[in-house]
Amino acid sequence: MKKHLILLTSCLVLWFSSLSHAQLQSQSADPTKSLTCLITTDFYIVHLTSYSVPEGKEKKRSAFTPYCQELPEHGPSYLAIDFIDRDLRQMPVGLRVISEKENPEGEGMIEGEIIAESPVQTYKNGVAQIRAVFPEPGKYALIATVGDDMFADKIRIPLRVGIGSEFKWSSLLPYFLAILAIVLGYLIYKFFIWLHNKKNQADA
């Protein structure tokens, strides 16, 4: 019976571990599938895809690597916004990429220089793109201005370029599940050992 208990415990551990591993793979295989690529405001929903361009391969689109709001290196990149709201396809939209700095007087960011800018136009196909050359690692923002008057709405998308990812507790979930599987398997094993010993004592 002891062998069966060990086998059962091992199966549980492997099952939970495989779930955790599968979740890690699904997150790392294509970062643009993450919900963090969806940008929402009070009025609009858009999807961002950032393409990092390897040095010397700007003409080879197959070499582009997709990301969300975090690009691993500075340099030339392409930023594409998909308009989830179909109303945006009928409205004039202007794009601007700016650098940002921490506000020394409090929370929020201070707008810096303009890195790239495209004229206000209507994107009837639902995709707006802009090329930006990030001069150095740091914090930037892609701002989409919806409308061409004083009441225009702004969609601000923060960007982190060449400075690594911000820590998120959700990234620890797969490891927590793996540890939980080991602890659960051990407790089940100990419970059946205790049950087996109690039965032997009763039979004696």
C-alpha positions as CSV (number, residue, x, y, z in Angstrom):
1,M,0.0,0.0,0.0
2,K,2.9,2.3,0.7
3,K,4.0,2.1,-2.9
4,H,0.5,3.1,-4.1
5,L,0.5,6.1,-1.8
6,I,3.9,7.3,-3.1
7,L,2.6,6.8,-6.6
8,L,-0.6,8.8,-5.9
9,T,1.4,11.6,-4.3
10,S,3.9,11.8,-7.2
11,C,1.0,12.0,-9.7
12,L,-0.6,14.9,-7.8
13,V,2.7,16.8,-7.7
14,L,3.4,16.2,-11.4
15,W,-0.1,17.3,-12.3
16,F,0.0,20.6,-10.4
17,S,3.6,21.2,-11.6
18,S,2.5,20.7,-15.2
19,L,-0.3,23.2,-14.7
20,S,2.1,25.8,-13.4
21,H,4.6,25.1,-16.2
22,A,1.9,25.4,-18.9
23,Q,0.8,28.7,-17.4
24,L,4.4,30.0,-17.6
25,Q,4.8,28.9,-21.2
26,S,1.5,30.5,-22.2
27,Q,2.6,33.8,-20.7
28,S,6.1,33.7,-22.2
29,A,5.3,32.3,-25.6
30,D,3.5,35.5,-26.8
31,P,3.5,38.4,-24.4
32,T,1.0,40.3,-26.6
33,K,-1.7,37.8,-25.5
34,S,-1.6,39.2,-22.0
35,L,-4.4,41.4,-20.7
36,T,-1.9,44.0,-19.9
37,C,-1.8,44.9,-23.6
38,L,-5.4,46.1,-23.3
39,I,-5.6,49.8,-22.5
40,T,-8.9,51.1,-21.2
41,T,-10.1,54.7,-20.5
42,D,-13.5,56.0,-19.5
43,F,-14.5,56.0,-23.1
44,Y,-12.3,53.7,-25.2
45,I,-10.5,50.3,-25.3
46,V,-7.4,49.8,-27.4
47,H,-4.9,47.0,-27.8
48,L,-1.1,47.8,-27.9
49,T,1.6,45.8,-29.7
50,S,5.1,47.1,-29.6
51,Y,7.7,45.7,-32.0
52,S,11.3,45.8,-31.1
53,V,13.6,46.1,-34.2
54,P,16.9,44.2,-34.0
55,E,19.9,46.4,-35.0
56,G,20.4,46.4,-38.8
57,K,17.2,44.4,-39.5
58,E,14.6,47.1,-39.8
59,K,13.7,46.0,-43.4
60,K,13.1,42.4,-42.3
61,R,9.6,42.4,-40.7
62,S,10.0,38.7,-39.8
63,A,12.8,39.7,-37.4
64,F,10.5,42.0,-35.4
65,T,9.7,40.8,-31.9
66,P,6.3,41.7,-30.4
67,Y,6.0,43.1,-26.8
68,C,3.4,45.1,-24.8
69,Q,4.3,48.1,-22.7
70,E,7.8,46.9,-21.9
71,L,10.6,46.9,-24.5
72,P,13.8,45.2,-23.6
73,E,16.1,47.6,-25.4
74,H,16.2,51.2,-26.7
75,G,16.5,52.0,-30.3
76,P,14.1,51.9,-33.3
77,S,10.6,50.4,-32.5
78,Y,7.2,50.3,-34.0
79,L,4.1,50.9,-31.9
80,A,0.7,49.7,-33.2
81,I,-2.7,50.4,-31.6
82,D,-5.7,48.3,-32.5
83,F,-9.0,50.1,-32.0
84,I,-11.3,47.8,-30.1
85,D,-14.0,50.4,-30.2
86,R,-15.2,50.7,-33.8
87,D,-16.2,54.3,-33.3
88,L,-12.5,55.2,-33.2
89,R,-12.2,54.2,-36.8
90,Q,-14.4,57.1,-37.8
91,M,-12.6,59.7,-35.7
92,P,-9.4,61.7,-36.3
93,V,-6.5,60.4,-34.1
94,G,-3.0,61.8,-33.6
95,L,-0.1,59.8,-32.2
96,R,2.8,61.1,-30.2
97,V,5.6,59.4,-28.3
98,I,7.2,61.3,-25.5
99,S,9.8,60.8,-22.8
100,E,8.7,61.0,-19.2
101,K,10.4,61.8,-15.9
102,E,9.5,61.3,-12.2
103,N,7.7,64.3,-10.7
104,P,9.9,65.5,-7.8
105,E,7.0,67.4,-6.3
106,G,4.7,64.4,-5.9
107,E,3.0,61.5,-7.8
108,G,2.7,61.3,-11.5
109,M,5.1,61.9,-14.4
110,I,6.4,65.0,-16.1
111,E,6.2,65.0,-19.9
112,G,9.6,65.5,-21.6
113,E,10.6,65.8,-25.2
114,I,8.7,64.5,-28.2
115,I,10.4,61.3,-29.6
116,A,8.0,60.8,-32.5
117,E,4.8,62.3,-33.8
118,S,2.3,61.5,-36.5
119,P,-0.4,63.9,-37.9
120,V,-4.0,63.7,-37.0
121,Q,-5.8,61.3,-39.4
122,T,-8.6,58.8,-39.6
123,Y,-7.6,55.1,-39.4
124,K,-10.4,53.3,-41.2
125,N,-8.7,49.9,-40.9
126,G,-8.7,50.2,-37.2
127,V,-4.9,50.1,-36.7
128,A,-2.7,53.2,-36.0
129,Q,1.1,52.8,-36.2
130,I,4.0,55.0,-35.4
131,R,7.8,54.5,-35.6
132,A,9.8,55.7,-32.7
133,V,13.6,55.7,-32.0
134,F,14.1,55.6,-28.2
135,P,17.4,57.3,-27.5
136,E,18.1,55.7,-24.2
137,P,16.6,53.4,-21.6
138,G,13.9,55.0,-19.5
139,K,10.2,55.7,-19.2
140,Y,8.2,56.9,-22.1
141,A,4.5,57.2,-23.1
142,L,2.5,56.8,-26.3
143,I,-0.3,59.3,-26.4
144,A,-3.2,59.0,-28.8
145,T,-5.3,62.1,-29.1
146,V,-8.8,61.4,-30.3
147,G,-10.3,64.5,-32.0
148,D,-8.8,67.6,-33.4
149,D,-10.3,70.3,-31.2
150,M,-9.9,71.6,-27.6
151,F,-12.2,68.9,-26.3
152,A,-10.1,66.0,-27.7
153,D,-9.7,62.9,-25.5
154,K,-6.3,61.5,-24.8
155,I,-5.3,57.8,-24.4
156,R,-2.0,57.6,-22.5
157,I,-0.1,54.4,-22.6
158,P,3.0,54.2,-20.4
159,L,6.1,52.5,-21.8
160,R,9.2,51.1,-20.1
161,V,12.2,50.8,-22.4
162,G,15.3,48.9,-21.5
163,I,14.8,49.0,-17.7
164,G,13.2,45.6,-17.1
165,S,9.8,44.6,-16.0
166,E,8.0,45.9,-12.9
167,F,7.4,43.2,-10.3
168,K,3.9,41.8,-10.2
169,W,2.6,39.4,-7.5
170,S,0.7,37.5,-10.2
171,S,4.0,36.3,-11.7
172,L,4.5,34.2,-8.5
173,L,1.2,32.2,-9.0
174,P,2.8,29.3,-10.9
175,Y,5.5,28.8,-8.2
176,F,2.8,29.1,-5.5
177,L,0.8,26.3,-7.2
178,A,3.9,24.1,-7.4
179,I,4.7,24.6,-3.7
180,L,1.0,24.0,-2.8
181,A,1.1,20.7,-4.8
182,I,4.1,19.5,-2.9
183,V,2.6,20.4,0.5
184,L,-0.8,18.9,-0.5
185,G,0.9,15.7,-1.7
186,Y,2.9,15.4,1.5
187,L,-0.2,15.9,3.7
188,I,-2.2,13.3,1.7
189,Y,0.7,10.9,2.0
190,K,1.0,11.4,5.8
191,F,-2.8,11.1,6.2
192,F,-2.9,7.7,4.5
193,I,0.1,6.5,6.4
194,W,-1.7,7.5,9.6
195,L,-4.9,5.8,8.4
196,H,-3.0,2.7,7.5
197,N,-1.2,2.5,10.9
198,K,-4.5,3.0,12.7
199,K,-6.1,0.2,10.8
200,N,-3.2,-2.1,11.6
201,Q,-3.5,-1.2,15.3
202,A,-7.3,-1.9,15.2
203,D,-6.7,-5.3,13.6
204,A,-4.1,-6.2,16.2
